Amino acid sequence: MAGSGENKTAMMRLSKFKYLAPRSVNDAAKMLADAGPTASVVAGGTDLYPNMKRRHQTPKTLIGLRRVEGMRGVSGTPEGGLRIGPMTTLTALERNATVKAAHPGLWKAVHSISTPILRNMGTLGGNICLDTRCNYYDQNYEWRRAINFCMKCDGDTCWVAPGSKVCLAVSSSDTAPLLCAIGARLHLVSATGEREIAAHELYRRDGIHFLSKRPDELLTEIVLPATNGWRSTYRKLRRREAFDFPVLGVGAWASFDGPVVKEARIFLGAVSPAPVEAAEAAKSLVGTRLEPDAVARASDLAYGPAKPVDNTDFLTRWRKEMTKVYVKGALEDLRGS
């Protein structure tokens, strides 16, 4: 029994790793390239360190970004576009008056994440690259071993759908659907070069390989588009008003010509391994004034793309029904802004 107790205690400890603390983006990129696939980048560590304790990830090298110059803060103007460093804490964004006034949708998404204490440590970059989640994956090592593990870590079966060839762990980032909806862009840097992609291009519908970012690339900047007559918002479904991850997130954006919608985008989070675009729902809003019948029609159209599976909180059928309710609420936010 003593040996068993010692093993259980050990499983909640971090495995051994080398920690590197670069001072520049170039140094960080070189360290990441040199360390190879056994390395991980750590920002605030609020997700990675618990995962390491549960043996979801066991990197040999951790490259900490806390001391890297130029990766924190907000610059630019709302009219010309804001640029945010990925190491900017969620609390700093929450307290930034420019972000709150110019990008209320992003502010709502950030404000909804976890708890104030964890937002002090968590970063925007960390939330953008947040690991996918699943009831069969986010358990301790002994629990997972008892079911012979799962496809996402150490096993070969997706227990959500045993016949699935793809892991169905869901995207649980609150900022992802909002950034996709507003058309944000992400700057990536590696030792061999750099590139910029649209936020929606970062995500893949695969719970294991959920990011298109290469293992040797660093997220170095988030670019928000100029605020030019458009509005955005975010709505989140969860059991508790704090701490919980979303079981549904709705990021909505619309540009207007007076009261009439010129263009719109709606992205759903936590219903797939990647944010899902409700394109037909958004298209139906063009040319309307967001009157109740147009909002109801778009909410009904958003119901189709939402395909939650049984690997998070609440019943899947109810979560799908809530898509209509939360899309309707988000569009009413846009109408009332």
C-alpha positions, 0 to 999 in steps of 0.5 A, a space after each residue: 500500500 505504501 508503494 501505491 501511495 507513493 506512485 499516486 503522489 508522484 503522478 501529480 508531480 512534474 516530470 523532469 525537464 530542462 528549462 530555458 529562458 530566452 531573452 529575444 524572439 530569435 533566441 527562443 526560435 533557435 532554442 525551439 528548433 535545436 530542442 526538436 519535437 521533445 520541446 514545448 513552449 510555456 507562457 503562463 503555464 496554467 494549462 500546460 503544467 497541470 497537463 504535465 502533472 497528469 502526464 498528458 505531455 512530458 516535454 524534455 525541454 521547456 522554453 519559457 517566454 516570460 523574459 522575451 522582449 516585445 511579446 507583451 502589451 498592446 500597441 496601435 490604435 483602434 482606427 489603424 488596428 491594434 497589435 497584442 503581444 501573446 505574453 500579455 496576461 488576460 488580466 492586463 487585457 481585461 484592464 486595458 481601456 482601449 481594448 474594452 472600448 474598441 473590442 468589447 467582444 474580445 474583452 467579454 471573451 477574456 473576462 469569461 476565462 477561468 478566475 481572476 487569479 488564473 487570469 493573472 498568470 494566463 496569457 492571450 497566446 496561451 488561450 489561443 493555443 489552448 489544448 483541446 479537452 475531453 472527459 476521457 482525456 482530462 483525467 489523472 493517469 490512473 483513471 486513464 490507464 484504467 480505460 486503456 487510455 485514449 487516442 489523444 494520449 497513450 491509447 488508440 481508441 476515441 472513447 467518445 466514438 470508438 469507430 472514429 479515426 480522428 480524436 474528437 476532443 473539443 476546442 475550449 478556447 474562449 478567444 478563438 471563436 471571437 478572434 476568428 469572427 473579427 478576422 484577426 491575424 496571427 504572426 508566427 516566427 521560426 528559425 527559418 522565417 516568419 508568416 502571418 495567417 488568419 486566426 481561423 487558419 490556425 485551427 484544425 478539426 482534429 483533437 490531437 493535431 488541432 493547430 496548423 502552427 508547426 512545432 518549431 513556430 512561435 506565436 509572436 503577435 496578434 493583429 486586430 483589424 481596424 474598428 471601422 463601423 463594425 461590432 463584435 460580441 461573445 457569449 459563453 455557456 457553462 455550468 458555473 459563472 466562473 472557472 469553467 471551460 465553455 461547453 458552447 462559445 459564440 463569437 459574432 461580428 458584423 459591419 454596418 451601413 447605417 442600421 443595415 448589416 453589410 457583412 457578418 461572421 459567426 463562429 461557434 466554439 466548444 462544439 468541435 476540435 476547432 471553431 466552427 463557422 456558421 456561414 449560412 447563418 451569417 449570410 442570412 443577416 446581410 441586408 437586414 437591420 437585425 430585426 427579431 425575425 432576421 435574428 431568429 432565422 440566423 439562430 435557426 441556421 446556426 443550429 446545423 453546424 453545431 455538432 457537440 459530442 458527449 465529451 464535455 458537460 451537459 447533455 449533447 442534445 440540450 447543448 445543441 439546442 442552446 446554440 439557437 439561444 446563444 446565437 440569438 443573444 449574441 446578435 441581440 448584443 450586436 443590435 443593441 450596441 
